[in-house]
């Protein structure tokens, strides 16, 4: 027993010496880590950099460099050329199928197991959109969900006492709140239904109708599920009420989505579908704006869906070919599982924290506007779009169809949707043999 104890003591002493030597080496030559992130707007990027600097300071063995404003095209190009940074982050959880399926981002499963991290610490939606094909190549780094922003002053002036709960109420309110100029052009829109405007994409609207994307075998069923045709008919009906060309002209005069002249913030929209981050933008840019937040209105035939919404989020991972796996994983683990960090970052940019513990953390600063989105995120009927091998190209193909539809370019809606299903299936089949090379 003493020999074992002595041996253990000797090993412990050697480990301390080794650690001291290694520590000295790190202090004299810290590992340089680079992380790419999508945040580019002022307060969002500066907030991430400030919290990253705290991590950097607490870990003298590394020097952390943050590069903002990076999109998926740049990430893919860097992976292909072998010049990717140590850690990458993307706003597009849609692309997980591409990154996991191609091996562009490494599988984190073994690293999670090594550190005894059970993916069940994340709620179901982010747990779903960070894996594909049996590989968990990403982890969630805050999430986005979508609801309705409405101008309280405009509502009061129009005699509307509460945000709409059904699509019928939303339609009536939108028409009542719309203000036109003498020539018939739009001065203030009750809501802008154009697909492609700001956050208006099909996947964020179809949740209000309970629309399904695929069958049990993963084949597209947009033409078979009547929810899609029902939503599309309503959407185009409202577009036609405004006048498609009038809406396009109206949009041409609106401010950039991520600027202080954004249309809802500037009083050009009475209602708007938007993500939770708008709460922080308004607080920074128009703190005196009288507004409210609510879940998006739902199909009259599905009142049980009210309170839910569309969820996606920022993802983070380690691209293949990295030279500093241990340090990169330590950073990824901290950014995605440290509840203190998640709560602080959520407070700063008002994105939804993505562990179950951080979602209910006492560190989350209360905010009546932001709390709406915490509830949407926790609603069991909230959903996301399917993670497919073709990545964001899948939902882009759907968006392209409805962009053509709203402009009057699709004569037979159901036939068009059935054709779209075939195109989506063909796209996925092709992507399964490709992706990031």
Residue, then its C-alpha position, 0 to 999 in steps of 0.5 A: x500500500x505504501x509503495x502504491x501511495x509513494x508511486x502516486x505521490x511521485x506521479x503527482x509530483x511529476x505532474x505538478x512539475x510538468x504542469x509548472x513547465x507547461x504553465x511557464x511555456x503557455x505564459x511565454x507563448x500563449x496559443x493564438x485562437x481565432x473565432x469567427x462570428x456572424x454578429x456585426x451590428x454595433x452592440x451585438x459584436x461589442x457585447x460578444x467581444x467584451x465577454x470573450x475578453x473576460x474568457x481571454x483574461x481568465x485563460x492566460x494560456x491562450x490569446x483570443x481573436x474575435x472576427x465579426x461579420x462572417x457569413x456561411x459563404x466565407x466559412x465554407x470557402x475557408x474550410x475548402x481552402x484549409x484556412x478556417x479559424x479554430x472556432x466558427x459560429x453561424x446564424x444559420x442552423x439550417x446549414x447543420x446538415x451541410x456541415x455535419x454531413x460533409x465533415x466540414x465541422x467535426x463531430x463533437x460527440x466524443x468530446x461531449x462524452x469525455x466531459x460528461x456533458x449530456x445533450x439533454x441540457x439543451x431544449x429539444x429544438x436546439x438539440x435537434x438543429x445541432x445534429x444531422x446523420x448521427x453526428x453532433x457537429x455543432x452546439x447552440x449559442x443562444x437562439x432566436x424565436x419569432x413573434x409579433x411586435x405591435x405599436x401600442x400608440x397606433x393600436x390605441x388610435x385605431x381602437x384596437x385593444x389587444x394584439x391579434x390572436x387569430x389570422x382573421x384578427x391579424x388581417x382585420x387589424x392590418x387593414x384598419x391600421x394601414x394609412x395611405x397617401x392621397x395617391x393611394x400609395x402606402x404611408x404606414x402599413x398595418x403589416x407587410x406580408x411580402x416574402x423576403x421583407x426583413x424576417x418574412x420567410x415561409x418557415x416563420x409563417x407556416x408555424x401559425x398553420x401547423x404546416x408539415x414539411x416532410x413525411x416519415x421518410x423525409x420526402x417533402x409534402x408541401x403539396x399534400x399538407x393543406x396548411x401550405x396552400x391555406x397559408x399561401x392563399x391568405x398571404x397573397x390575398x393580403x398582398x393583393x389587398x395592398x397591391x403588390x407593386x405598391x408594397x414593393x415601392x413602399x419597401x424601397x423607402x424603408x430603412x435597413x433592418x439592422x439600423x435605427x431607421x428600421x421600419x417598425x422602429x421608425x413608425x412605418x409599420x404598425x405590426x411586424x414579425x420579428x425576432x427577440x433581438x429587436x427588443x435590444x435594438x429598440x432599447x438602444x435606438x428608440x427607448x421611448x417607443x410605445x410597443x408590445x410583443x406577443x406570439x404571432x397570430x395563428x390559423x383560426x382552425x388551430x387556436x391550440x398553436x397560439x403561444x408557439x412560434x418558429x425557433x432557430x439559432x446561432x450555432x458554433x463548432x470546430x472546423x476540420x483541420x484545426x491545430x488546437x483541438x483542446x483549446x478550441x473545445x474548451x472555448x466552445x464548451x464554455x460559450x455553450x454550457x456556462x450558464x453565467x456566460x449565457x445569461x449575461x450574453x442574453x441580457x446584452x443582446x436579448x437572444x434566448x439562452x440555450x441551456x435549460x438552466x440558463x433559460x430559467x436563470x435568476x441572472x436573466x434580467x426581467x423585461x416584459x417585452x423579452x419575456x414573451x420570447x422566453x415563453x415562445x421558446x418554452x412552448x412545446x408546440x414551437x418548431x423549427x424547419x427540417x435539417x437537411x443535407x442541402x442546408x439553407x438551400x432547402x428553405x431558399x428553394x421554398x422561399x423562391x417559390x413563394x416569392x414567385x407566387x406572391x408576384x402572380x407568377x404561379x397559376x396553379x398553387x397545388x400543382x406548383x407545390x407538388x412540383x416544388x416537392x419533387x425539386x426539394x427531394x431531388x436537391x436533397x438527394x444530390x446534396x447527400x453526395x456533396x456538401x463542403x468538399 
